[in-house]
């Protein structure tokens, strides 16, 4: 019904994954967990924005109804599966939230071990890029599926892989052995 409800759901499904990964990614600062939560929520919200049509097929609406209502978008309006100006404005507001969460998460990536930063940065660019692709298709989520194009995925992932390998050679894993 509200963003707070959605946040609670997303915290339990996506944010906890980020929290579980934090120790593996070797942060240099103890506040990395808060950044991981923001990034996990941004990832999940980007998926919800992209998947509005598929979620309707499952009888689900994951976007906050109270916020949709601010744009005069009701569940019935969504079920018509037409990207009206109001639907587009409501989706644009959610994309802005993804952008805000993504921006808030960036210091956490910089605080990770140098060998893990490139991979998480690539994930940030590609997952949050889903929301940008929704914008690129003019919020037509009922007739098109927003995906990050393969050339863009390769342009982001390949350099990240090489940067991670180089950093791993230069800095090691950062972990100390107990034997």
C-alpha positions in Angstrom: 0.0 0.0 0.0 2.8 2.4 0.9 6.5 2.8 0.2 7.2 1.8 3.8 5.3 -1.5 3.1 7.3 -2.0 -0.1 10.5 -1.2 1.7 9.8 -3.8 4.3 9.1 -6.4 1.7 12.2 -5.5 -0.4 14.4 -5.4 2.7 13.5 -9.0 3.3 14.0 -10.1 -0.3 16.8 -7.9 -1.8 18.5 -5.8 0.9 19.4 -8.8 3.0 21.3 -10.3 0.1 23.4 -7.2 -0.1 23.9 -7.4 3.7 25.1 -11.0 3.4 27.5 -10.0 0.7 29.1 -7.1 2.6 31.6 -9.2 4.6 32.6 -11.1 1.4 33.2 -7.9 -0.4 35.7 -6.7 2.3 34.5 -3.2 3.1 37.0 -0.7 4.5 34.3 0.9 6.6 31.7 -0.5 9.0 28.9 1.6 7.5 29.0 -0.3 4.2 25.9 -2.2 5.2 23.7 0.9 4.8 25.0 1.5 1.3 24.4 -2.2 0.4 20.8 -1.9 1.6 20.2 1.2 -0.7 21.7 -0.6 -3.6 19.7 -3.8 -3.1 16.5 -1.8 -2.8 17.4 0.2 -6.0 17.9 -3.1 -7.8 14.6 -4.6 -6.7 12.7 -1.4 -7.4 14.2 -1.2 -10.9 12.9 -4.7 -11.5 9.4 -3.9 -10.2 9.2 -0.9 -12.6 10.3 -3.0 -15.6 8.0 -5.9 -14.6 4.7 -4.0 -14.1 3.1 -5.9 -17.0 4.3 -9.4 -15.9 3.4 -8.7 -12.3 -0.2 -7.8 -13.4 -0.3 -11.3 -15.1 0.4 -12.7 -11.7 -2.2 -10.6 -10.0 0.4 -8.4 -8.3 1.3 -4.8 -8.1 4.5 -4.0 -6.3 4.6 -0.3 -6.7 3.2 1.7 -3.7 -0.5 2.2 -4.3 -0.5 5.4 -2.2 2.1 6.9 -4.5 0.4 5.7 -7.7 -2.7 7.3 -6.3 -0.9 10.7 -6.2 -0.9 10.4 -10.0 -4.5 9.2 -10.2 -3.2 5.7 -11.1 -5.3 3.0 -9.5 -5.0 -0.8 -9.9 -7.8 -0.6 -12.4 -5.9 2.0 -14.5 -2.8 -0.3 -14.4 -4.9 -3.3 -15.5 -5.9 -1.4 -18.6 -2.2 -1.8 -19.6 -2.0 1.6 -21.3 1.0 3.9 -20.6 -1.1 7.0 -20.1 0.6 10.3 -19.2 -0.4 9.6 -15.5 1.0 6.1 -15.6 4.2 7.4 -17.1 4.5 10.2 -14.5 4.0 7.6 -11.7 6.7 5.4 -13.2 9.0 8.4 -13.6 8.6 9.1 -9.9 9.7 5.5 -9.1 12.7 5.8 -11.5 13.7 8.9 -9.6 13.7 6.9 -6.4 15.9 4.3 -8.1 18.3 7.1 -9.1 18.3 8.5 -5.6 19.0 5.1 -3.9 21.7 4.4 -6.5 23.4 7.7 -5.9 23.2 7.1 -2.1 24.9 3.7 -2.5 27.9 4.8 -4.5 30.2 5.7 -1.5 29.7 2.2 -0.3 31.1 0.8 -3.5 34.1 3.0 -3.2 34.7 1.7 0.4 34.9 -1.9 -0.8 38.2 -3.8 -1.4 39.7 -2.7 -4.7 39.3 -6.2 -6.2 35.5 -6.2 -5.5 34.6 -2.6 -6.5 34.6 -3.2 -10.3 32.1 -6.1 -10.1 29.7 -4.3 -7.8 30.0 -1.1 -9.9 29.1 -3.1 -13.0 26.1 -4.6 -11.2 25.1 -1.1 -10.2 25.3 0.3 -13.7 23.5 -2.7 -15.3 20.8 -3.3 -12.7 19.9 0.4 -12.2 20.3 0.7 -16.0 17.0 -1.3 -16.2 15.2 1.8 -14.9 17.0 4.0 -17.5 15.9 1.6 -20.2 12.3 2.0 -19.0 12.8 5.8 -19.6 14.4 5.0 -23.0 11.2 3.1 -24.1 9.1 6.1 -22.8 7.7 4.0 -19.9 5.9 1.7 -22.4 6.2 -1.2 -20.0 3.0 -2.8 -21.2 4.1 -3.3 -24.8 7.9 -3.6 -24.4 10.3 -5.2 -22.0 13.1 -2.8 -20.9 16.4 -4.6 -21.1 19.9 -3.3 -21.0 21.2 -4.1 -24.6 23.9 -6.7 -24.9 26.5 -4.3 -26.3 26.0 -2.1 -23.2 26.2 -5.2 -20.9 29.5 -6.3 -22.5 30.9 -2.7 -22.5 30.3 -2.6 -18.7 31.0 -6.2 -17.7 34.2 -7.0 -19.7 36.2 -4.0 -18.3 34.9 -4.7 -14.8 36.1 -8.3 -15.0 39.5 -7.1 -16.2 39.7 -4.4 -13.6 38.8 -6.9 -10.9 41.4 -9.4 -12.1 44.1 -6.6 -12.2 43.2 -5.4 -8.7 43.2 -8.9 -7.3 46.7 -9.4 -8.7 47.8 -6.0 -7.3 46.1 -6.0 -4.0 45.3 -9.6 -3.3 42.0 -10.6 -1.8 42.7 -8.5 1.4 41.9 -11.5 3.5 44.5 -12.9 5.9 45.1 -16.6 6.2 44.8 -18.3 9.6 47.3 -21.0 8.7 
